[in-house]
Amino acid sequence: MCQPTINGQLCIQKNNIEIKFNTIQTQDNIHWTDLTLSSSDNTTQRQDNLWKHTCFELFVAYSDTNAYREFNFAPNGCWNSYDFKKYRQQQQNAEISPPQIKYTKLGPDQHTVSVNLALQDIALNNNPSIQKTLQLSITTVIQYSDLSYDYYALTHCGQAPDFHLRDSFIMDISVQQ
């Protein structure tokens, strides 16, 4: 099976953060059909278990805490966000504004999912007033037409893919909120 090429961009501007996930596939084998919005549907909704299908993810933590926030974004505009007190423990829904998610098919083999989040929503307490260093991990779950999966990340620090491992949060950014 030919694996897709996945790349992206992260841009912070004033009060929001934009993430673009670009997927280029050499075979038409990524399972998009159940998740793709029609062009007339602009709604987004919070939904669990997005990781069971093709979805794009962001993990955020402050460098000085064990707590972290997980974001899941589906091509159809569904999303979710969870707060964890430490590694996979005490999960609860994060109280954030619904992100703006846009899926674009640029050609038969290229897909883009763009996500806009309010900058305050990536903060773990939603109201930091000082500059802090955030540690990020950007990840992707790809479900194929045969219902197999691949897991992509900036790095995998465990023996098996585990997006929740804090050692995998390798992108540091400083933000003033």
C-alpha positions in Angstrom: 0.0 0.0 0.0 1.3 3.4 -0.9 1.3 5.8 2.0 0.2 9.4 1.6 2.5 12.4 2.0 1.3 14.6 4.8 2.6 18.1 5.6 1.2 21.2 7.2 1.5 24.8 8.3 0.9 26.4 11.6 0.4 30.2 11.8 -0.3 32.3 14.8 -1.9 35.7 14.2 -3.1 38.1 16.8 -5.9 36.1 18.5 -6.1 32.9 16.5 -4.1 30.0 15.4 -4.5 28.4 11.9 -3.3 24.9 11.1 -3.4 23.5 7.6 -3.0 19.7 7.1 -2.2 18.8 3.5 -2.6 15.2 2.3 -1.2 14.0 -1.0 -2.1 10.4 -1.9 -0.7 8.4 -4.9 -3.6 5.9 -4.7 -7.2 6.6 -4.1 -7.2 4.6 -0.9 -7.9 7.0 2.0 -11.4 6.7 3.5 -12.9 10.2 3.2 -16.5 9.5 2.0 -18.3 9.1 5.4 -16.7 12.3 6.7 -16.7 14.7 3.8 -19.2 17.6 4.0 -21.2 18.7 1.1 -20.3 22.2 0.0 -23.6 23.6 1.2 -23.1 22.3 4.8 -21.1 24.7 6.9 -22.0 23.3 10.3 -19.6 21.9 12.9 -20.5 19.8 15.8 -18.7 18.3 18.8 -18.4 14.5 18.4 -16.5 11.8 20.2 -14.4 9.0 18.7 -13.2 11.0 15.7 -9.9 9.2 15.9 -11.6 6.0 14.7 -11.7 7.6 11.2 -9.4 9.9 9.2 -8.8 12.9 11.5 -6.2 15.6 12.2 -5.1 16.4 15.8 -3.3 18.9 17.9 -1.9 18.3 21.4 -0.9 21.3 23.5 0.8 21.6 26.9 2.7 24.2 28.9 6.3 23.1 29.4 6.0 23.3 33.2 2.9 21.0 33.8 1.8 17.5 33.2 -1.7 18.7 32.0 -2.4 18.9 28.3 -5.2 19.5 25.8 -6.1 17.3 22.8 -8.0 18.6 19.7 -9.5 16.4 17.1 -10.6 17.7 13.7 -12.5 15.7 11.1 -12.7 16.7 7.4 -16.5 17.1 7.7 -16.2 19.8 10.3 -16.8 17.6 13.4 -14.4 18.3 16.2 -13.7 17.7 19.9 -11.2 18.8 22.5 -10.3 17.1 25.8 -8.3 18.2 28.9 -6.1 15.7 30.7 -4.5 16.3 34.1 -1.7 13.9 33.2 -0.9 11.1 30.7 -4.3 9.7 29.6 -5.8 10.5 33.0 -8.8 12.5 34.2 -10.1 13.3 30.7 -12.9 15.8 30.4 -14.3 17.9 27.6 -12.4 21.2 27.2 -14.6 24.3 27.2 -13.6 26.0 23.9 -15.3 27.9 21.1 -16.1 25.7 18.1 -13.2 25.8 15.7 -13.7 26.7 12.0 -12.8 23.7 9.9 -12.7 23.7 6.1 -12.1 20.7 3.9 -10.9 21.3 0.3 -10.2 18.7 -2.3 -7.6 20.4 -4.5 -7.5 17.6 -7.1 -7.9 13.8 -7.3 -4.9 13.2 -5.1 -4.7 16.3 -2.8 -6.8 17.2 0.2 -6.5 20.1 2.7 -8.1 20.5 6.0 -7.7 24.1 7.5 -8.5 24.7 11.1 -8.9 28.1 12.8 -8.9 28.2 16.6 -9.1 31.1 19.0 -5.7 31.5 20.6 -7.2 31.5 24.1 -8.7 28.0 23.4 -5.3 26.4 23.1 -4.5 27.6 26.7 -5.2 25.0 29.3 -6.8 27.5 31.7 -8.4 29.6 28.9 -7.1 32.8 30.5 -3.3 33.1 30.8 -2.1 36.6 31.1 1.6 36.1 30.8 3.9 34.8 28.1 4.4 31.0 28.4 6.0 28.4 26.3 3.6 25.9 24.7 4.7 22.5 23.6 2.8 21.1 20.6 2.4 17.9 18.8 0.6 17.8 15.4 -0.7 14.4 14.4 -2.9 12.6 11.9 -4.9 9.4 11.8 -5.5 8.0 8.3 -8.1 5.4 7.8 -7.9 3.5 4.5 -10.6 2.1 2.3 -9.8 -1.4 3.6 -10.3 0.0 7.2 -6.7 -0.3 8.1 -4.9 2.7 9.8 -1.7 4.7 9.8 -0.7 7.1 12.5 1.5 10.1 11.6 3.2 12.6 14.0 6.1 14.9 14.0 7.8 12.1 16.0 6.7 8.9 17.7 8.7 8.5 21.0 7.1 5.2 22.1 7.5 1.7 20.7 4.1 2.1 19.1 2.4 5.3 18.0 1.0 7.1 21.1 0.1 10.7 20.5 -0.3 11.3 24.2 3.3 10.8 25.2 4.7 14.2 26.3 8.1 13.4 24.8 6.4 13.7 21.4 5.3 17.3 22.1 8.4 18.6 20.3 7.3 21.9 18.8 7.8 24.8 21.2 6.2 28.2 20.7 6.0 31.2 23.0 2.7 33.2 23.0 1.5 36.3 24.8 -2.2 36.0 25.5 
